[in-house]
């Protein structure tokens, strides 16, 4: 019987348990292994991809088709194939590998999901130990060696994304090989330095497994801090699994009464990086140019949008969803709710980042701001002190 491998958010050959099982089944049955993707970039029940992730996925699939070429072509099949298989009584099995630990497998002493990161991370970390990640499975050779997968055309708007990233497993493995955590704990908050792994979009598309990243980092001096960041990713998926409306509903219901604005024209200034606040504008321009923004600056622009401008976090989340190459169904809404203060285990609402103080602390020489926003045109669109006070007053109205 033919062994069918359906690639979704696991666009890699290394440490891909589903692929290993499919290759094993094919070789046992002396049958062909057929690799497919469905022509449904958004799986039923999930959000359609944004612009930047669509760009990434097209290139990642092209790279995968190339990597698979010696073993048989990658085929795109109609989404209805799933129903056809089901109606013929053919069962599909899925394999773990997108997160370190499956979101439903971590529970507290009462068998309940975790709402707080620290105990979750301890429980999840204790389950990561085990066998080293797998290599590329033996898949046998195919007569067809050339890949017929069409090369994606480069839209003009994405030219600068292509300068910054190499979607696909080879690009992911190159980044992984460069992992250097010698000063990670001290330098990961400095946006001018390339002190973080830049693996997020590769993890987003499963071009490298989080287990492989975990084990690679374990060899490094500051593994604990880095492991904890990987566990935040798992925690976001754990929360999304238990809160499927994470992208649309405040986790803390009292925030339903918070008077966030949906039609503030300043949203456009925020998106374009023309707020007149240097660190915010630099971050938003980095995002537009590269599809990425440094984590510290994501927190600053998120706080500025939701607190100083009083705009609903969902509008910020949607902009990130469209523009980030690592836009992720769990991490994006989870972190937005964290920044806005309405998630569980979130930053308290009254912790309002002052972008000027943040710039002094994390970009003291102004290197990051000069790189992305060398010339500021306009005065600030909002007074930081007054808007901070207005946010605190609005919060006082909904506090329990
Ligand atoms: P590193 O510091 O090298 O960390 C290693 C890996 O750990 C990352 O690749 C990522 O997979 C994971 N990680 C690190 N920090 C976090 C975090 N706070 N939450 C979840 N996982 C984390 N990350 C996304 O992958 N997709 C998103 O859509 C996303 N949206 C965000 C929105 C906001 C408002 C904020 C504040 C953060 C968001 N993040 C998101 C988290 C974080 O900013 C990025 O994961 C990180 O900047 C990626 O850079 P890196 O790979 O160099 O990280």
Boltz pocket constraint, residues with backbone or C-beta under 6 A from the ligand:
constraints:
  - pocket:
      binder: B
      contacts: [[A, 188], [A, 195], [A, 196], [A, 197], [A, 198], [A, 199], [A, 200], [A, 201], [A, 203], [A, 204], [A, 226], [A, 229], [A, 230], [A, 231], [A, 232], [A, 233], [A, 234], [A, 236], [A, 293], [A, 294], [A, 295], [A, 296], [A, 298], [A, 299], [A, 302], [A, 320], [A, 324], [A, 326], [A, 327], [A, 328], [A, 329], [A, 331], [A, 332], [A, 333], [A, 335], [A, 336], [A, 339]]
      max_distance: 6.0
